[in-house]
Amino acid sequence: MITSRFQIDFWTYPTASLDPVEIHVEPVAEQKLEALLNGASISFTVATEDVNKILQQEKTTARAGGFDGSYHRLGEVT
């Protein structure tokens, strides 16, 4: 099965209406999955090349905005 072979993480699931599906696949499997999809004439686009980079940027932005991710009692933040 393709999902176990490439460890695909579905971000949106396939539907009967054949709407686009968003998946995440580890970088080590990207080229093999692209070859498989091309071989089956399945069109695809890569929306995000590096998800980890975006996650790191979000963490940095959150910290810059004053939220440090630590637990604070209600009295400390009001």
N, CA, C and O of each residue as an XYZ file, in Angstrom:
312
protein
N       0.842     -1.177      0.000
C       0.000      0.000      0.000
C       0.888      1.242      0.000
O       1.923      1.271      0.666
N       0.486      2.248     -0.737
C       1.307      3.447     -0.904
C       1.516      4.204      0.404
O       2.596      4.751      0.626
N       0.504      4.250      1.280
C       0.644      5.020      2.521
C       1.688      4.416      3.452
O       2.394      5.159      4.134
N       1.806      3.121      3.499
C       2.812      2.515      4.369
C       4.183      2.534      3.712
O       5.202      2.593      4.400
N       4.214      2.486      2.406
C       5.490      2.493      1.691
C       6.204      3.835      1.809
O       7.431      3.887      1.897
N       5.440      4.912      1.810
C       6.026      6.248      1.851
C       5.737      6.993      3.151
O       6.152      8.143      3.294
N       5.049      6.381      4.090
C       4.665      7.012      5.348
C       4.025      8.378      5.094
O       4.512      9.410      5.556
N       2.935      8.354      4.355
C       2.216      9.564      3.987
C       1.322     10.006      5.139
O       0.627      9.200      5.756
N       1.359     11.293      5.408
C       0.487     11.901      6.397
C      -0.542     12.720      5.620
O      -0.203     13.739      5.019
N      -1.804     12.272      5.634
C      -2.854     12.994      4.921
C      -3.276     14.215      5.715
O      -3.656     14.103      6.880
N      -3.209     15.392      5.081
C      -3.674     16.625      5.701
C      -5.112     16.888      5.282
O      -5.872     17.502      6.031
N      -5.490     16.435      4.106
C      -6.888     16.369      3.680
C      -7.057     14.997      3.051
O      -6.135     14.472      2.426
N      -8.237     14.422      3.219
C      -8.455     13.046      2.774
C      -9.148     12.992      1.420
O      -9.906     13.894      1.064
N      -8.882     11.924      0.666
C      -9.546     11.746     -0.630
C     -11.063     11.665     -0.443
O     -11.560     11.142      0.554
N     -11.781     12.200     -1.435
C     -13.235     12.168     -1.414
C     -13.737     11.602     -2.734
O     -12.976     11.447     -3.689
N     -15.000     11.304     -2.773
C     -15.603     10.781     -3.993
C     -15.635     11.835     -5.095
O     -15.719     11.487     -6.273
N     -15.571     13.107     -4.738
C     -15.650     14.180     -5.739
C     -14.315     14.452     -6.425
O     -14.229     15.316     -7.297
N     -13.292     13.730     -6.040
C     -11.952     13.866     -6.628
C     -11.342     15.254     -6.429
O     -10.598     15.741     -7.281
N     -11.662     15.884     -5.304
C     -11.028     17.151     -4.956
C      -9.552     16.905     -4.679
O      -9.160     15.780     -4.369
N      -8.723     17.952     -4.788
C      -7.301     17.788     -4.467
C      -7.101     17.299     -3.034
O      -7.914     17.574     -2.151
N      -6.028     16.582     -2.823
C      -5.685     16.035     -1.515
C      -4.340     16.617     -1.106
O      -3.425     16.713     -1.923
N      -4.223     17.003      0.152
C      -2.957     17.510      0.671
C      -2.327     16.427      1.539
O      -2.965     15.874      2.435
N      -1.061     16.141      1.252
C      -0.331     15.132      2.015
C       1.017     15.680      2.430
O       1.506     16.667      1.879
N       1.605     15.024      3.411
C       2.974     15.328      3.827
C       3.758     14.037      3.708
O       3.293     12.972      4.114
N       4.942     14.142      3.151
C       5.819     12.983      3.041
C       7.226     13.429      3.446
O       7.642     14.550      3.151
N       7.937     12.554      4.113
C       9.303     12.881      4.551
C      10.194     13.158      3.338
O      10.005     12.554      2.282
N      11.155     14.059      3.478
C      12.035     14.411      2.365
C      12.744     13.214      1.721
O      12.985     13.216      0.514
N      13.075     12.201      2.512
C      13.792     11.048      1.953
C      12.948     10.262      0.959
O      13.496      9.541      0.125
N      11.624     10.386      1.030
C      10.734      9.644      0.132
C      10.170     10.508     -0.989
O       9.453     10.004     -1.853
N      10.476     11.774     -0.986
C       9.865     12.707     -1.932
C      10.114     12.330     -3.395
O       9.172     12.275     -4.185
N      11.346     12.076     -3.754
C      11.657     11.760     -5.154
C      11.000     10.460     -5.611
O      10.514     10.373     -6.738
N      10.984      9.462     -4.751
C      10.364      8.188     -5.122
C       8.858      8.354     -5.300
O       8.275      7.792     -6.227
N       8.225      9.126     -4.412
C       6.788      9.354     -4.527
C       6.476     10.138     -5.797
O       5.516      9.820     -6.500
N       7.272     11.153     -6.095
C       7.068     11.923     -7.320
C       7.194     11.024     -8.550
O       6.403     11.149     -9.485
N       8.174     10.123     -8.564
C       8.345      9.200     -9.681
C       7.126      8.283     -9.823
O       6.664      8.020    -10.933
N       6.617      7.803     -8.695
C       5.436      6.938     -8.713
C       4.220      7.686     -9.263
O       3.494      7.160    -10.106
N       4.002      8.905     -8.786
C       2.865      9.692     -9.251
C       2.991     10.029    -10.729
O       2.016      9.933    -11.474
N       4.184     10.422    -11.157
C       4.413     10.704    -12.575
C       4.177      9.462    -13.423
O       3.563      9.546    -14.487
N       4.657      8.316    -12.965
C       4.483      7.061    -13.686
C       3.032      6.656    -13.827
O       2.663      5.983    -14.789
N       2.206      7.061    -12.873
C       0.776      6.752    -12.916
C      -0.027      7.892    -13.551
O      -1.258      7.869    -13.536
N       0.666      8.884    -14.106
C       0.034     10.062    -14.725
C      -0.901     10.794    -13.764
O      -1.975     11.258    -14.146
N      -0.461     10.884    -12.507
C      -1.215     11.627    -11.494
C      -0.560     12.991    -11.344
O       0.614     13.095    -10.989
N      -1.335     14.035    -11.620
C      -0.766     15.380    -11.520
C      -0.665     15.789    -10.050
O      -1.494     15.401     -9.226
N       0.348     16.566     -9.743
C       0.571     17.025     -8.376
C       1.380     18.303     -8.386
O       2.053     18.619     -9.367
N       1.311     19.026     -7.303
C       2.170     20.185     -7.092
C       2.723     20.097     -5.674
O       2.076     19.575     -4.766
N       3.913     20.611     -5.513
C       4.528     20.680     -4.192
C       4.210     22.059     -3.644
O       4.708     23.068     -4.145
N       3.382     22.098     -2.619
C       2.942     23.378     -2.055
C       3.980     23.973     -1.114
O       4.168     25.189     -1.083
N       4.650     23.127     -0.353
C       5.631     23.589      0.624
C       6.841     22.672      0.567
O       6.736     21.471      0.815
N       7.978     23.243      0.242
C       9.197     22.444      0.130
C       9.730     22.001      1.489
O      10.222     20.881      1.630
N       9.633     22.880      2.493
C      10.250     22.595      3.785
C       9.311     23.000      4.921
O       9.316     24.151      5.358
N       8.519     22.060      5.387
C       7.556     22.327      6.456
C       8.275     22.698      7.746
O       7.815     23.579      8.473
N       9.389     22.048      8.042
C      10.131     22.355      9.271
C      10.583     23.808      9.314
O      10.579     24.427     10.378
N      10.969     24.352      8.179
C      11.398     25.749      8.124
C      10.241     26.673      8.509
O      10.430     27.639      9.248
N       9.050     26.372      8.004
C       7.877     27.181      8.338
C       7.545     27.065      9.823
O       7.212     28.061     10.465
N       7.634     25.854     10.371
C       7.363     25.662     11.796
C       8.343     26.452     12.656
O       7.950     27.049     13.659
N       9.606     26.457     12.271
C      10.601     27.219     13.025
C      10.311     28.714     12.955
O      10.465     29.425     13.948
N       9.889     29.197     11.777
C       9.550     30.613     11.638
C       8.358     30.975     12.520
O       8.333     32.047     13.123
N       7.372     30.081     12.595
C       6.214     30.335     13.441
C       6.612     30.405     14.905
O       6.107     31.250     15.644
N       7.505     29.532     15.331
C       7.968     29.556     16.719
C       8.680     30.863     17.017
O       8.472     31.455     18.076
N       9.515     31.316     16.098
C      10.259     32.557     16.283
C       9.302     33.738     16.339
O       9.467     34.633     17.168
N       8.315     33.746     15.471
C       7.331     34.826     15.453
C       6.538     34.854     16.750
O       6.281     35.926     17.298
N       6.153     33.694     17.241
C       5.392     33.628     18.486
C       6.204     34.184     19.645
O       5.673     34.920     20.476
N       7.466     33.847     19.708
C       8.316     34.358     20.793
C       8.508     35.853     20.678
O       8.516     36.556     21.689
N       8.663     36.351     19.464
C       8.859     37.783     19.267
C       7.614     38.566     19.669
O       7.707     39.732     20.051
N       6.458     37.928     19.582
C       5.211     38.588     19.943
C       4.959     38.612     21.437
O       3.960     39.178     21.879
N       5.836     38.014     22.223
C       5.705     38.062     23.663
C       5.229     36.767     24.292
O       5.270     36.641     25.516
N       4.789     35.824     23.526
C       4.360     34.544     24.082
C       5.553     33.618     24.107
O       6.117     33.309     23.057
N       5.953     33.167     25.290
C       7.163     32.348     25.389
C       6.881     30.858     25.507
O       7.813     30.059     25.596
N       5.616     30.473     25.510
C       5.279     29.058     25.568
C       5.297     28.471     26.970
O       4.972     27.297     27.143
N       5.663     29.245     27.960
C       5.694     28.763     29.337
C       4.313     28.883     29.967
O       3.500     29.710     29.554
N       4.060     28.054     30.964
C       2.800     28.121     31.696
C       2.849     29.297     32.656
O       3.830     29.479     33.377
N       1.789     30.093     32.664
C       1.661     31.211     33.600
C       0.286     31.154     34.245
O      -0.709     30.860     33.582
N       0.237     31.432     35.523
C      -1.054     31.502     36.224
C      -1.834     32.717     35.713
O      -1.253     33.691     35.233
N      -3.148     32.637     35.827
C      -4.014     33.691     35.335
C      -3.638     35.049     35.900
O      -3.648     36.043     35.174
N      -3.311     35.109     37.171
C      -2.937     36.379     37.787
C      -1.671     36.987     37.201
O      -1.489     38.203     37.254
N      -0.807     36.169     36.650
C       0.435     36.670     36.066
C       0.221     37.319     34.698
O       1.007     38.173     34.287
N      -0.833     36.919     33.999
C      -1.022     37.435     32.648
C      -2.106     38.495     32.536
O      -2.259     39.112     31.482
N      -2.856     38.715     33.602
C      -3.920     39.726     33.549
C      -3.535     40.975     34.289
O      -4.315     41.925     34.343
